[in-house]
Amino acid sequence: MAKIHVSDHAIIRYFERVLGLDLADIRNELSSPEINKMYSKLGDGKYPVEQGTGVRAIVVNNTVVSVVKC
């Protein structure tokens, strides 16, 4: 029997519905006014999500495409 595949969508729903993570809060944090202001001035790049955490949002073509911890 083949092992089943778990989609990213299923994992996201698990985070949301089972673990109780609020995806709207995460979305708001990754598109904060500070990040929007920096992106407006500098364009595509890596922007700090929260000072002192080393977490950066990678923004390409007006979209946060990933998050890295430096």
Buried (B, 14 or more C-beta within 10 A) or exposed (E): EEEEEEEEEEEEEEBBEEEEEEEEEBEEBBBBEEBEEBBEEEEEEBBBBEEEEEBBBBBEEEEBEEBEEE
